[in-house]
């Protein structure tokens, strides 16, 4: 044999893939033999088990049928009492014969031979004493028949209970244990076969599959999918590397959400800010133009906020703005847009609403706010705040953003000029004295 052939054979035998294939082959042969033998033994055991259980339930079926027929005796006897015809008497006599036959069959079952006939014989004796009283000429009341049948059924129940405890449970448990042992053997052979079959693939995937997931996860994160997470069940270095990718993506997503939240929301009230309001206002205006639907714009200003800040401090003024923001958001519809427009000004866009409904909503907001007692500062008595509201309606007061905002601002100035706590725009202004 030349040197090149020897080298090729050496490289072939040192191949990791070939070693895995040879190892799997060596495992498959004995496991296949074990699986075949286990299957044959398993089938034979199941047949034996099924036969034993079937015999057990056949014997119990006789007792169950006997109980069923006994329960029919009071019914037919009561029918005979109400309608003493030959047909009713014949039906009761036939049922009594069936009960006699079932008692004889119960005595002949394997259960009775193995576990005694104490309860069964007592039931048969009670039935024998009842049997003559079922004749048509016997003056037996239905209550006596029912009581006697109940006694027979109770005695049969005691016999059945003894059978269940002493025979069925014990026999079935022994057979079940035998079946479980066979199932364990079959399961070991089956799963061992599967393990050998997948061992080579697992050896390969254990190294390269985590690396592939890490690479794909990193590519998705770098492409901007910050909600993506790299899955890795490896507790070692690969798992820690995946955790690092996930932590980095989470921090980036958190930072992005924080920036977005601060970009579109007012930090004091939690409402959307002026810039986001303008973007949504443009969208609502475009929708109203497309579908020819009206909408209203309310501009709300806190009366005397500067005086409130001087008397109670700026923290009390901030608390008043926060309470007002919550109140406005709660009192308007879910589809309405509430935003902080300026220092002490708020704006509300109400889609699909006309001037009358908008005025009614504005009056309701003003009255509700004016009627609240607010605790604005610790240790200071509760006090009330009022607001002035200016109203503009699309398209009556303008068909673009700037004219509508200007109209609402002019109406707000009119309300402030009237002394505050007033709604202006859309009609003659309503003051606190006139509308509250």
Secondary structure as UniProt FT lines:
FT   HELIX           3..13
FT   HELIX           16..82
FT   HELIX           86..108
FT   HELIX           110..115
FT   HELIX           118..131
FT   HELIX           132..134
FT   TURN            136..137
FT   HELIX           142..163
FT   HELIX           164..168
FT   HELIX           169..222
FT   TURN            223..224
FT   TURN            226..227
FT   HELIX           237..264
FT   TURN            267..269
FT   HELIX           274..291
FT   STRAND          295..302
FT   TURN            303..304
FT   HELIX           305..312
FT   HELIX           314..331
FT   TURN            334..335
FT   STRAND          337..340
FT   STRAND          345..351
FT   HELIX           355..370
FT   TURN            378..379
FT   STRAND          387..394
FT   TURN            395..397
FT   HELIX           401..417
FT   TURN            418..419
FT   STRAND          423..424
FT   HELIX           432..435
//
